[in-house]
């Protein structure tokens, strides 16, 4: 898949306003850049009934925080989302800004009950995950969280913010 094909896919999402679940796996793609991911985020904006979203973007060589932050604007429009799986492991160009942006987007997901976030191997994310953990801790409906960022093991100290969440896996 490349940017042009991803744009066509994103365009096709506009006719699926009643879609409840979406899974998209883009493994190890060299031809999808920030622009393609931004277009995909824009395509999500029309999915007003979506309650389950599984996105896997591992090892995308051209993906940076700039593109993923723009993608998050579309993600933020999904206010009925109860399940979010976002896997961006191995994307070395991602930095702390995407963690901050994702945290801001998650604040608006008041019905989110399950979150799976994989930042493993995102070597550009050197900072603290505490702001993201604080945001997750504020989501009253959140019952299950999996946060993978093993290269940041020492910075995942904010789990005290997640004490109300019965099922957590922080590694």
N, C-alpha and C positions, 0 to 999 in steps of 0.2 A: 504494500500500500504506500502511496505517496501523498503529498499535500493535495493534489488535484482529486484523487480518489476519495480522500478523507472529506474534502469539501462537498463532493457529490453525496457521500453518505450523510453528512450533516444536513444537507438540503433535504434529503429524504425523511429526516426526522420531523420536519415541520408538519407533515401530514399525519403524525402519530400522537395527537394530543391525548388520547386515552391510554397510551402505553403505560403499563404498570412496572415492568422490569426491563432493564437493559444491561447486557454484559458486552464489553468491548475489550478485546485483548490485542494489543499492538506490541508484540515481542520483538526486541532487537532490531528495530527499524532504523535504517540509515537515511531514508528519504523523507521522513516526516520531521518538519521543523516547528519552531514556535508558532509560525503562521498557521500551520495545519491544526495544531492543538487549540489555538485561539478560535478558529472557525468551528471546531467541534464544540467548544464551550458555548459559542453562540447558538449552535444547533440544539443544545440542551434546553435553552430558554423556553421553548414551546412545549416542553413535556410536563405540563402542569399536573398530570395524574401520576407521574412516576414516583413509586415508593421504594424501589430497590435499584441500586446502581452499583455495578461492579466494573471497575476500570483498571486495566493492567497495562502500564506503560513502562516496562523495565528495559533498561539498556538502550534507550533511544539516544543515539550519539549527538543529535542536534538539539535536543530539548534543554532549555535553560529555565531558570526561575521566571524570567520575563514572560515567556510563553505560557507557563503553567499558572502564573498569577492572572493573566488575561483569561485563561480557561476557567479559573475560579469564579469569575463574574457570572458565567453561565451556570456553574454549579450552585451558586448562591440563590438562584431563582427557583430551586427545587424545594419548596417549603413543605412538601408532603413526604419527603424522603425519610424512611424509617431505617433503611439499611444502606450503608456506604462502605464500599471496599475500594480503596485507592492504593494501588501498588506502583510505586515509582522507583523501586530498588535498582541500584546500579547506575543511576543517572548522576554522573559525577559533576555536572555543571549546575546542579541545583544548589541553592544556598539557603541561609536562614530566612531570607525574605519570603520564600514559599511557605515556610512553616508559619510565619506571622500572618501571611495572607490567608492560608487555609484556616487558621484559628479565627480570623475575622469572619470568614464565610460560615464556619460551623456555628458561630454564635446565633445565627438566624435559623438554624435547623432545630426548632423546638421539639419536634416529634421524633428525632433520630434516636433509635434504640440500640443499634449495633453499628460500631465503627471499627474498621480494619484499616490501619494506616501503616504502610511499609516504606520506610526511608533507608533501609539497610544498604550500605555501600554508597550512599550519596555523600561522598567525601567532602563536598563543598558545604554541607550542613555541619558546621563545626560548633555552632552555638547551642545555647540552652533550649530545651524543649519545654521549660516551665510555663511560658505563656500559653502554649498549645494545651498543656495539661490543665491549666487553670480554666481555660474555655471549656474543655471536655467535662471538667468537674461541675460546671454550671448548667450542663444540659440535664435537666431533671428526668427526662424519659430514657436516658442512656442506661442500658442494662449490661451491655457486653462491649468491651473494648479490647482490641489487639493492636498494640503499637510496637513496631519492630524498627529498631535503630541501634543495633548492637555495636556499631562503631562509635556510638555516643554513650555507651553504657554509663559512664560517670556522670553524664548530664541528666539522666532520667531520674532525678531526685525529687521531682514534683509529684510523685504518685500519691502523696498525702491529699492531693486535691481530688482524688478519685475514690475516696473511701466509701461513698454511697453506691458505687457501681459493683454489683455482685460478681460479675464475671470479668476479670481483667487479666490480660497477659501482656506484660510490659517487658520487652527484652531488647 
